[in-house]
Amino acid sequence: MTAAAVEAGWRRRLERRELAARLFVVACQVATLLGLLFVAILLVDVAQNAAPYLRRELVTNFPSRFPHQAGYASALVGTVYVAGLMSLVSFPLGVLAAVYLEEYAGPGPLTRLMEVTIANLAAVPSVLYGLLGLGLFVEGLRLGKSILAGALTLALLVLPLTILFSREAIRAVPFSFREAAYALGATRWQVVRHHVLPYAAPGILTGTILSLARAVGETAPLIMLGALQYVPFLPRGVLDYFTVLPIQVFNYVSLPNPEFRRLAAAGILLLLAVLLALNATAIGLRRRSQIRW
C-alpha cells in the first residue's frame, strides 16, 4: 500500500470523525432547544390561565371557598419558614460532613461505608423521607405537624445532596494550595478554614441552590407528615401548623370549581417567583465569594 493511499484513508477517517462530532453537537443543540421550547410553552399556558388572579390579593389573602377571595398568604409564609429552617440545618451539617470526608477521614472500610450510604440516600424517593419524618419527628419527638418537623424532614431529604455537591467542590480545590499552606506552618484546620473552604465556596453554594430548589418544590414528604391544606392564619413560631405553596396548589387543583385551577396556575407562578428569589440570593452570595477570593 502506497503512502498516498494510507494518507487518503487517514483523511477519510478524519472527515468521518469530524462529521460525527458536528452531528453530535447539532443533536445536543436540538435537544436543548426542544427542552426550552417545551418549558416556554408550559409557562405561557400557565401565565394565560393565571392572568385574572395576578393581583396583590394573591399574596395577602388567606385560603377561601370563594376563588376570587382566596390567596396564598399562609402558604407563602410557611414556605419561607420551612425553606429557611431547612437551610439552617442542612447547609452546615452537609458542609461539615463533606470537610470531614475529604480532609480528615482516611481511607478505610468505615469511610467507604459512609460514602456508599450517602450516595444511596441521595437516590431514595422523597416519600420515604416523609415516612421517616412522620415516625421520627412527628410521633417520636412529639413535634406534631409543625414547621420544625417539616423543615427537619426536608433537611434530611437534601442533606445527602448537599454533602455530595460540597465534596465535589472541596475536591476541585488544587492540592498545591494545601501544600503551600502546610509549607508555611499552617495546621490542618487553618488550611481548611482559610484556603479550602473559601475557594470551594462557589461550588458549595451552587450545590445548595440545587438542593434548595428541589426541597421547596417537594410535596410528597410534607403530605406524609400531615401538613394542612387549609391554614387561615399566619404561623407565629416553628411549632405552629403550616402549609406550603406546593400543597396549596395541589389543594386548589383538586377542587371542582374550574376557577380554582386558574388560581392554582397563579400559585405556580408565585412558587416560581419564590424559587427565583431564593436562587438569586444564593447566586449573589456565590458571586460575592468569587469576587472576594
C-alpha positions in Angstrom: 0.0 0.0 0.0 1.5 3.3 -1.1 1.9 6.3 1.2 -0.7 8.2 -0.8 -3.3 5.5 -0.2 -2.6 5.5 3.5 -2.9 9.2 3.7 -6.2 9.1 1.7 -7.6 6.5 4.1 -6.5 8.5 7.1 -8.1 11.7 5.7 -11.4 9.8 5.1 -11.5 8.5 8.7 -10.7 12.0 10.0 -13.5 13.5 7.9 -16.0 10.9 9.2 -14.9 11.7 12.8 -15.3 15.4 12.2 -18.8 14.8 10.7 -19.8 12.7 13.6 -18.6 15.4 16.0 -20.6 18.1 14.2 -23.7 15.9 14.1 -23.4 15.2 17.9 -23.1 19.0 18.6 -26.2 19.6 16.4 -28.1 16.9 18.2 -27.2 18.4 21.6 -28.3 21.8 20.5 -31.6 20.5 19.1 -32.3 18.6 22.4 -31.6 21.8 24.4 -33.8 23.9 22.2 -36.6 21.3 22.4 -36.4 21.3 26.2 -36.5 25.1 26.3 -39.4 25.1 23.9 -41.5 22.8 26.0 -40.7 24.8 29.1 -41.7 28.0 27.3 -45.0 26.5 26.1 -45.8 25.3 29.6 -45.0 28.7 31.1 -47.1 30.6 28.5 -50.1 28.3 29.2 -49.7 28.7 32.9 -49.4 32.5 32.6 -52.5 32.7 30.4 -54.6 30.7 32.9 -53.2 32.7 35.9 -53.7 36.2 34.4 -57.0 37.0 36.1 -55.5 36.2 39.5 -52.2 38.0 39.3 -53.0 40.7 41.7 -52.0 41.9 45.2 -54.6 39.8 47.0 -52.8 36.7 45.7 -50.2 37.2 48.4 -52.3 38.9 51.1 -55.4 36.8 51.3 -55.9 33.5 53.0 -57.4 30.4 51.5 -61.2 30.6 50.9 -64.1 28.7 49.5 -64.6 31.6 47.0 -61.8 31.7 44.4 -61.9 35.5 43.9 -61.3 35.9 47.6 -58.7 33.2 48.0 -54.9 33.7 48.2 -51.6 32.2 49.3 -50.6 34.3 52.3 -50.3 31.4 54.8 -48.7 29.1 52.2 -46.1 31.8 51.2 -45.1 32.5 54.8 -45.0 28.7 55.5 -42.7 28.1 52.5 -40.3 30.8 53.6 -40.2 29.4 57.2 -39.6 25.9 56.1 -37.0 26.8 53.5 -35.1 29.0 55.9 -35.1 26.4 58.7 -34.2 23.6 56.3 -31.2 25.7 55.0 -30.0 26.4 58.6 -29.9 22.7 59.4 -28.8 21.1 56.1 -26.2 23.5 55.0 -23.8 23.4 58.0 -24.2 19.7 58.5 -23.6 19.0 54.8 -20.5 21.1 54.6 -19.0 19.8 57.8 -19.6 16.2 56.7 -18.0 16.9 53.4 -15.0 18.5 55.0 -14.6 15.5 57.3 -14.8 13.0 54.5 -12.4 14.9 52.2 -9.9 16.4 54.6 -9.9 14.3 57.8 -11.2 10.8 57.1 -8.6 8.4 55.9 -9.2 5.5 53.5 -10.8 2.5 55.1 -13.9 0.4 55.3 -15.8 2.9 57.5 -15.1 5.7 55.1 -16.2 3.6 52.1 -19.4 2.6 54.0 -20.2 6.3 54.7 -19.6 7.2 51.1 -21.8 4.4 49.8 -24.5 5.2 52.3 -24.6 8.9 51.3 -24.8 8.1 47.6 -27.6 5.6 48.2 -29.6 8.1 50.4 -29.4 10.7 47.6 -31.4 8.4 45.4 -34.1 7.4 47.9 -37.6 8.6 46.9 -38.8 11.6 48.7 -41.9 9.9 50.0 -39.8 7.6 52.2 -38.3 10.7 53.8 -41.8 11.8 54.6 -42.5 8.4 56.3 -39.2 8.8 58.2 -40.2 12.4 59.3 -43.6 11.2 60.4 -42.2 8.4 62.6 -39.1 10.3 63.9 -40.2 14.0 64.3 -44.0 14.0 64.4 -44.5 10.9 66.5 -41.1 10.1 68.1 -40.0 13.6 69.1 -43.6 14.8 69.5 -43.1 17.9 67.3 -46.5 17.4 65.7 -47.5 18.7 62.3 -45.3 21.8 62.8 -43.0 23.9 60.7 -40.0 22.5 62.6 -41.0 18.9 61.7 -41.4 19.8 58.0 -38.1 21.6 57.9 -36.2 18.8 59.6 -37.7 16.3 57.2 -36.7 18.3 54.1 -33.3 18.8 55.7 -32.8 15.0 55.8 -34.0 14.9 52.1 -31.4 17.4 50.8 -28.6 16.5 53.2 -27.1 13.8 51.0 -27.2 16.0 48.0 -25.5 18.9 49.9 -22.8 16.5 51.1 -22.1 15.2 47.5 -22.0 18.7 46.0 -19.8 20.1 48.8 -17.4 17.1 48.4 -17.1 17.8 44.7 -16.4 21.5 45.3 -13.8 20.7 48.0 -12.1 18.1 45.8 -11.8 20.7 43.0 -9.5 22.9 45.1 -5.9 22.3 43.8 -3.8 20.3 46.2 -1.0 22.7 45.7 -2.9 25.3 47.8 -2.8 22.9 50.7 0.8 22.1 50.2 1.7 25.8 50.2 -0.1 26.4 53.4 1.4 23.4 55.1 4.9 24.6 54.0 4.3 27.9 55.8 3.4 26.1 59.0 -0.4 26.2 58.9 -2.3 23.5 60.8 -4.9 21.3 59.0 -7.8 23.3 60.4 -6.2 26.6 59.3 -5.7 25.2 55.8 -9.4 24.1 55.7 -10.7 27.4 57.1 -8.5 29.9 55.2 -7.8 28.1 51.9 -10.0 25.1 51.1 -13.5 26.4 52.2 -13.1 29.9 50.7 -12.1 28.6 47.3 -14.7 25.9 47.4 -17.5 28.3 48.5 -18.8 29.0 44.9 -19.2 25.3 44.2 -20.8 24.6 47.6 -23.3 27.4 47.1 -24.2 26.1 43.7 -25.0 22.7 45.2 -27.0 24.5 47.9 -29.0 26.3 45.2 -29.9 23.0 43.5 -30.8 21.3 46.8 -32.9 24.2 47.9 -34.8 24.3 44.6 -35.6 20.6 44.9 -36.8 20.9 48.5 -39.1 23.9 48.0 -40.9 22.1 45.3 -41.4 18.8 47.2 -45.0 17.9 48.1 -44.9 14.2 49.0 -42.9 14.3 52.2 -45.0 17.1 53.6 -48.2 15.3 52.7 -46.9 12.3 54.6 -46.2 14.5 57.6 -49.8 15.7 57.5 -49.2 19.3 56.6 -52.5 21.1 56.4 -54.2 22.1 53.2 -56.3 24.9 54.7 -54.5 27.2 57.1 -56.4 30.6 57.5 -53.7 32.2 59.7 -50.0 33.1 59.6 -47.7 30.9 61.6 -46.1 32.7 64.5 -43.5 30.1 65.6 -41.7 27.0 64.4 -44.2 24.7 66.3 -47.3 26.1 64.6 -49.3 24.3 62.0 -48.3 25.2 58.4 -48.9 24.7 54.8 -46.6 25.4 51.8 -47.1 26.6 48.2 -47.0 23.2 46.5 -49.6 21.7 48.9 -51.9 24.7 48.5 -51.6 24.5 44.7 -52.4 20.8 44.9 -55.5 21.6 47.1 -56.8 24.2 44.6 -56.3 21.9 41.6 -58.3 19.1 43.3 -61.4 21.4 43.8 -64.2 21.0 41.3 -64.6 24.7 40.5 -62.6 25.5 37.4 -61.7 28.9 38.7 -59.6 27.3 41.4 -57.5 25.8 38.6 -56.7 29.3 37.4 -55.9 30.2 41.0 -53.6 27.2 41.1 -51.8 28.4 38.0 -51.2 31.8 39.7 -49.8 29.8 42.7 -47.4 28.0 40.3 -46.1 31.4 39.1 -45.8 32.5 42.7 -43.8 29.4 43.6 -41.5 30.1 40.6 -41.0 33.6 41.9 -40.1 32.4 45.3 -37.6 29.9 43.8 -36.0 32.6 41.7 -35.7 34.9 44.7 -34.1 32.2 46.8 -31.8 31.2 43.9 -30.9 34.8 43.2 -29.9 35.3 46.8 -27.7 32.2 46.7 -26.2 33.2 43.4 -25.4 36.7 44.8 -23.6 35.1 47.7 -21.7 32.8 45.3 -20.7 35.8 43.1 -19.6 37.8 46.1 -17.4 34.8 47.2 -15.9 34.5 43.7 -15.0 38.2 43.6 -13.5 38.1 47.1 -11.3 35.1 46.6 
